[in-house]
C-alpha cells in the first residue's frame, strides 16, 4: 500500500511539472530565455528561427532607424516570419539593455484578440516579461511594452518560442531599438488679459512644470 501511494505521488508530481510548462515559461527562463530542455525532451533548435517580433511600431522614417521614447507604450506582435501559417504553442519575451543584457526594462501587458492566452511573468517584477498561459496553437500573439521614464539606453527584445513539445528556439534577439535623444521644448505663454504680469506668471508656471518633469526623468 505504501509503495502504491508513493508511485501515485510521483505521477502526480510529474503531471504538475508538465502542466506547469504548458501554462508558461518556467522561472529559469527569466535568465536563460529558454524552456527547460529536460521538460521538453530536446535541446533548442540551432536553425534560423522562423518567427519574429515586429519592430515596425518603432520605425522612424526620417532616418530609417528604430527608436523608442521614454514613457511611451507600443503594441508589438510575434508571428511566423516565413509564410505566416505555422502556428506556435508557447512564447516568452523580455526587453533587455544592449549595454547589459542581464538588465530587463519596461512594462509588458497582454493585448489583442487572444490576450487571454498570455500572462505576465515575474522576473522578479511581475511586468518585466510576458509568456503564454495555454498550449493551444497560436497564429500570432500581441503585447504592449511601455518604455521606462528617463534615460535607459538602447534595447532589444529577447525571446523564446515553442512550436511543438520538442521543437523550439531559445535565447533569440531582435534588432536594436534606440532610445530617442532627449529634447527640451520651450513654450512661451502670451498674456491674454493685457496685463504683463499675467504673461510673466504663466511663463514662470510653465518653466516650473518643465523643471519638475526634467527632475522626474531619472534612470530606474
ABEGO torsion letter per residue (X at the ends): XAAAAAAAAAAAAAAAAAAAAAAEBBAAAAAAGBBBAAAAGBBBBABBBABBBBAAAABBAAAGBBBBBBGBBBBBBBBBAAAGABBBABBBBBBBBAABAABBBEBBBBBEAAAAABBBBBOABAAABBBBABABBBABBBBBBBBBBEBAEBBBBBBBBBABAABBBBGBBBBBBBBBBBBBBBBBBBBAAGBAAAAAAAAAAAAAAAAAAAAABBBX
